[in-house]
């Protein structure tokens, strides 16, 4: 069976339900974006949200996807860096509890945390203090990390360290892994557009992007962006929210409908879509079924607060996945 290695920012998510979007304006946080903030700003945000409903769990884009794959029965590993503190312990223990191989490095900095501010319509805005995660260094990435894996799943947020980003992709191809890149927030894509374009063309096999990210990369509408991205990689996926998703490989193209859900929080929807899509790839499903599995997981995660399903919820999801796989 195929094995998947994930690499990304090791963060603990602090999910906070907002009563209004006034706090976003107060802290100059563009709605729906991911903004990097200092430890001081992160602490002020926590103070400003005292009394609001919160939930804390291990997170980070790639880690969420790897958790999803592990709960579908795929053998996985995760590479990241944490601090030697309470949040770091929480992150690492959560990996181990889900049978994910923890390829963890340690820093003297505090473990990174991402404050997810959830608007009343379920849109989420992230204020992320990277902390120890940003200390993941080019020297940490060596060929032995890739041994035994078939896929590398990489989150686009790592593009902010160009040397680390390129080396991680290059070594994956040297070690004959198929490379999947899930784009970061639209503003991160915009700020690194040319660098991303070159690295996708040189090293990446599958690209997943939402509508805003695809537009930031190509400057085009989703349908035209899909064509452009598929022109520089093997498989392109553009996620359209309530409009479903588009998938293209050479002349093959699919539009995948959404799965209806009682949505309360969109946190992790893209990450779990990626988990479902990659699960389908590991199982050699058709592209259409890969997309349908992604849509199913993306829908189910919006029915809970945060990017983690309970054991009982995963049991139901696995039965639904079986129905798609036939």
N, C-alpha and C positions, 0 to 999 in steps of 0.2 A: 504493500500500500504506500502511496505517496506521502512524504513527510514535508512539513512546511516550517520554515524558519522565519520568524518575524523580528524586525528591528525598528526601534522607535524611541520616543521619549517616554521614560518610565515615570508616570505621574499618578498622583492620587486625585481623583475627581471629587470636588465638593459641590454637589448639585443643589442649587438654591432656586426656589420658586418665587418669582417677583410678583408683587401686587400691582406694579405699574412699571413702565419703562423709564421713569424719571431718573432712576439710578444710572442707567446707561448714559444718559446725557451728562449727568453730574461727573462721571468718570471718563467722559469722551470715548466711549466704547461704541463703535459702529454696530448697529443691530445685525446679528447674524455672522459677525466676524470672529476671528481669533486674534487677540492682541497679546503681545508679550508685555508683561508688567514687571516692575521691580518688587523685591520682597516688601518694601515699605508700602507700595500701592496695594499689593495683595493683602497685607495686614489691615490696611484701612478699609478695603472692601469687606473683609470679614467682620470688622467692627460695624460697618454700615448696614450689614445684613443680619445683625443679631436679632433674634426673635422671629425671623422668617424660617419656613420649613426647609430643612437641609437633609441631605443624605450623602454619605461618604463611602467611596469604594475605589479600588484600584482602577486605573484608567490609562489614558493615552490611546491615540487612534489605533496604532498597530497592535497594542496589547489587547484592546477590545476585540479586534478581529481574530487574533490568535485564541482568545478565550472562546469565541464562538466556534471556531474550528475544532478545538479540543472537546467541546461539549457535543459535537457531532461525530466524535470518534476518530478524528484525524490526529496522528502523532505530530506534536508541535514542540518548538523551542522558541525562546524569546531572548533577545539581546538588548540590554539597557543598563543604565547606571543610576544608582540610588545613594542616598545618604545612610549613615549608620544611626538611624533614629526610628521613632515609632511609625511614621508613615512609610519608611523604607521596609520595615518588618511587615507591615500590612501588605505592601505591594508584593514582596517576595513570597510570603506565605499564601497569598491568593493564587499565585502561579502554581505553586506546589500542590495546593489543594485541588487544582483542576488538571493535574497530571501533565503540566507544561514544564518542559526542561528549562530551568532558570539559568541562563548564561549571563549572570549579573556581575557588573563591576561596581566598585564602591568609591565614593567621593567624600571629602571633608565637608562639602556643602550640604545644606538641608535637602531632603528629597523634594523633587518638584511637585507642584500642585496646580490644578486647573480649576478655577472657580467657574462653574457653568451656571450662567444666569438665565433662567428659563422664563420667558415671557408668557403671558396668559394664553396666547394662541399656540404655545408649545415651541416657538422659535427659540433657539438658544444662542447665547453670546458668551464667548470664552475669554476670561482674563487669566493668562497663564504665566506663572512664575516657574521657569524651567529648573532652577536650582541645580541639583546634582546632574540632572538629565543632560544639561548642556556641556557637562564635562566628559561625556562620551567622546573619546578622542580617536583620531585616525590610527594611533598606535594600538588601540584596543582591538581593532578589526584585523584578524589574521585568518588565513585559509582554514585552519583547523576548526573554526566555528561552523563552517559550512558542511563539514563531513557528515555524510549520511542523509542529507536533505535534498529534496528534489525541486522545491520552490523557495524563493526568497520573496517575502512580502514586506515592503518598505513603505513607511508613511512619508508623505511629501514634506512634513514639517522639518525633516532633517536637512532639507536643501539649504537651510540657513548656515550650515557649515559645509561649504563647497568641497573642501578637500575630503572630509569624511564621507560625504554623499557620493562623490565620484569613485573613491576607493572601494566603498561597500558594493557598488554596482559592478565595478570592474572585476573584483575578486569573485563575485557570484557567477559571472559569465566564464571566468577562468576555470571555476570549479563545476561548470556545466549545469548550473541551476537555471530554471526558468524564473525570470524576474517580473514581479508585479509591483507597480507603483500606484499607490492611491494618493491623489493630489491632496495638498493641504488647503487651507482657507484661501479664498480668491485673492486676498491681499498679499499673501505669501507667494502665490503663483505669479501675480502681477510684478512683484518686486524682483523675481528671479527668472523671468520669462525666457530670456535668451539662453541662459545656462541650463534650464530645465529642458528646453527644446533640443539642445545638443545632446544631452545625456540620455533622453528618451530615445532619440534616433540611434545612438551608439550602443545602448545596453539594455533597454527595457522591452519586454515581450507583451505585457498587458498593462494598459493604462485605464484607471478608473477616475472619473471626474464628475462633479456635479455641474449643473448648467453654468453657474457663475465662474467656476474654476476653468471650465472649457472655454468660456468667453475670454477670461483673462489670459489664457495661453495662446489662443488663436485670433481673438478679436472678432469672432464670428458667432452666428446663431448656432444653437445646438446641433441641428442637422448638418450644417456646413462644417462645424467644428469636429463632428464625428468623422467626417471624410478626411479632414486634415490630419487628425491624430492617427487614424487608421493607416494613413500614408507613411507614417514614420515608425509604426510599431505593428505587431502582429494582430492584436485584438484591442479595440477601443470600446469603452463603455462610457456613456454619458447619462447620468442620473438626472431625472427631470421632476423630482418630487411627486406631486399629485398627478403628473402626466405620465408617470412610469419611467422607463429607461430605454435607451437605444444601444444596440450592440452591433459592431461591424467587424468582420474579418474578410479581407479581400472583397469578393463580390457578394458574400453572404451578409445579410443585414436583418435584424429583428427589432421590433418594438415590443417591449414587455409591459403589460398592464400592471397597475398596482394591486396589492392585496388589501382589501378593505380592513380597517382597524379602528378601534376606539382610541384614537391617539390622545395622549396627554403630555408627551415629552418626546421631542425628536432627537434627543441626545443619543448618539451611537447608531442612528439609522443607517448612515453611510457605511460605518464600520461593519455592521452586521450584514448589510447587503453584500459587502466584499467577502465576508465569511461564507455566506451562502453561495456566491458565485464561484469562489475558489474551491469550496467543497465539491461543486459540480465538476470543476476541472480535474480535481484529484480522482473523481469517480468516472472520468471519461464520458460525462454526459454531453448531450448536444448543447450548443451555445444557448439555444432557447430555454432548455431546462436549467442551465446554469443561471440564467437571468431570472427565471421563475423562482428558483430556490433563494436567490438573493432578495427578490421582492418579498418573499414570505418572511424571511428573517428580519428584513428591514421594517416590515409592518409590525411584527410581533413585539419588537423592542420598543416601539413607540407607545405601547400600551402600559408601560411601566415607567417609573422615575429612574433615570440612569441607563447605563449600557449593560446591565446584567439581568438575566432571567433567573428565576428560582429553579430548583431541581424539578419540581412538578411542571413548571412551564416548559422546560427543556424536553421533558418526556413527551408532552403534547406536540411540540415542534418537530421532534424526531419522527413521530408518526406521520405528520403532515408532509415532511420531506420525503418519506418513503412513498407516499402517494404520488408525488411529482416524479420521483425516479422510476416509478412503474415496477 
